[in-house]
Amino acid sequence: MRRLLALALLVSGFVTLGTQTAPGFEKPEKTPSAKTQQSAPAMLPADNPFAAPSKLALQTPAFDSIRVEHYLPAFHAGIAEQLAEIKAIASQSDAPTFENTIVALERSGSLLSRVDQVFSNLTSSNTNEFLQKIQKEVAPLLAAHSDNIQLNRELFARIEKLYAARESLNLTNEQKEVLRRHYEDSVRAGARLSEQEQTRVRSLNEQLSKLQTQFEENLLEATKERSVLVEDVAELDGLSEAQIAAAAEKAKERGKDGQYALQITNTTRVPILTSLNNRKLRRRVWEASAYRAIGQNGGVDNRGIILEIAQLRAERAKLLGFENHAAYKLQNQMARTPDAARKMLTDLVPGVVARVNEEADDLRAMIKELGADHDLAPWDWEYYAEKVRKARYDVDEAQVKPYFEMNNVLEKGVFFTMNKLFGITFRERKDLPVYHREVRVFDVLNEDGSQIGLFYIDFFSRDAKRGGAWMSSFVRQSGLLKHKPVIVNVLNNPKPADGKPALISFDNVTTMFHEMGHAVHGLFSDVTYPSVTGTATPRDFVEFPSTFEEDWAIQPEILQNYARHHETGEPIPEELLQKVIQASKFNQGFDTLEYLAAAILDLEWHTLSEDEIPDDIEAFEAATLKKYGIDIAAVPPRYRTAYFAHIWGGGYAASYYAYIWSEVLAADAFAHMMSNGGATRENGDRFRREVLSRGSSRDPMDSYTTWRGQKPDFDALLIRRGLK
């Protein structure tokens, strides 16, 4: 049943919109609507690729056979099939047992899972107008389906009886955890509410699914709307030839041949600001990013949607017995309470603000040194920070990038590290269909040659892909279902012009290591039940394995293996290598404060009661930053309210703090491993066994302390960020 919850979140959460089609997703002759499919039979025709498990390796999707018109019938059939399964479980006359109730629930919904795991991934990574239309129709259907299961009184009565008798059932530790999660998730969904209250919860969930979908649609349109067009190439002074060529190609794609399109990213900061010498253009790019989705000049406006989402979430939390949405959301996370999460964030503020002020003084000095007389504005920070970085460490990003060719980073950096730690290898295969021509597929093999799973990687940004980077799965590991994992990493590296090498920034290098941390968390899962597999852990734990892997990117033995010049193959010079490592701690005050501002803003929105929702999102944002002493104009939040996709469209509402909570674990874990020999098989195998393979089959902190021998040391985080 937790698979069902994941489905509803995926479909109603992070999705993007666009018009680009992919192989196997051609325009249908006629797109079926939800209305015409309401009476669809539960049995799918055999020619629908979702009708049976894929016959390809490890049941990976047959992307070359899947077409738009296959989705809605499969969703409707999958919903009908699972409801029939639930009815059979709930209405049986036999007394409830773990096998006939919980195991039966874990087995249910196979068809729905198959279609959703393809659909939800494609609506994020390679959507089109037809998928967008289907997504709008399916999101409320899945929200209602989730409610139909979790608010089923007969089903809950069986779960409740088992939970009450749990100590006498002779269950394994994993079974106890699975039973606990089913019980608590049902209670949190409203299983104990009255009929009238449940009716209202259903309505709230349906409304929220639609609003969250609309938010994400708006956000993609806003990102496209706010891209900056430049007519005179002279304004692009400071960008490399490859960057200028890529901007020209992007403009041509949009029917602006002869111009240059500068894309904004999902965050407030935009990477090209480090290079643009034209201050007016830097300001245009920064403002395009920072003022998106607020209806500026009649453009996309998310403000009303955000206020409604906040209102409905607060009402639902109260109905479910919680003070606010954050209290509801954090009850089953590691932090447990909003106060605990907030305290961790605010305890960091004084030291971080002090460091930001020091960094700002350095940037102001650089402005004067270069003969300018303006103050430090947010569109100046990264530009002058790069100047200071270059002066202090003699590191120029343009000098470093030739040593970070994307495919080499993947194979000689990320894969090399995974082999050193875990003994695994990645063997590319060309025989499996993919959803976009740029996607690559690899068998993942143990040292003895046995197959762990499949790994897909999708490198480049495109209009049909949402911003950021993430890991997901097409098939989740389960001993019960005999499934091996099929995992995908999706990135947004800038695509080079045709024929040019993909040279990436060091930030993008660490992102590749980060996402591989998520990937091995899914690949190494070794549990029985689908509800506790892989990354199905608390939000404030799931980022731990990924953040942990980032630090290997700057270890000299690993850097020397992958940081090689894309033309000559020569390794990065030792002197330059040391400068890269030293410079990796630079500007950490800025990096940390922009994150803290966003995380605090998230908590502040979601600790409001239903009668405290403001009318003006920008005024609320400004007041929040001032309240916590983080209203520094030159360092805005990483995400401002109007385009904070993690919390309004995705699953991180009231949980954006999770990144730094997880980083405490990651920093401590990495320091511990380095003090015990570093990247050795012994260290890696033990980490795999005690942490990565466990999913949520036991309490995550128990997994951590079993591996580490103690709870994490907070100081390791400050050292990792160069703040101590």
PyMOL commands that set and color helices and strands:
alter all, ss='L'
color gray80, all
select helices_A, chain A and resi 2-12+34-37+57-59+68-91+98-107+110-125+129-150+153-164+166-168+173-189+195-225+233-236+241-253+271-274+279-290+296-298+303-319+325-330+338-369+378-393+397-403+406-422+506-523+530-532+539-554+556-562+574-583+588-606+617-627+641-643+645-648+658-674+681-692+700-708+715-720
alter helices_A, ss='H'
color red, helices_A
select strands_A, chain A and resi 228-230+260-262+425-428+440-445+451-460+470-475+486-493
alter strands_A, ss='S'
color yellow, strands_A
deselect
rebuild
show_as cartoon
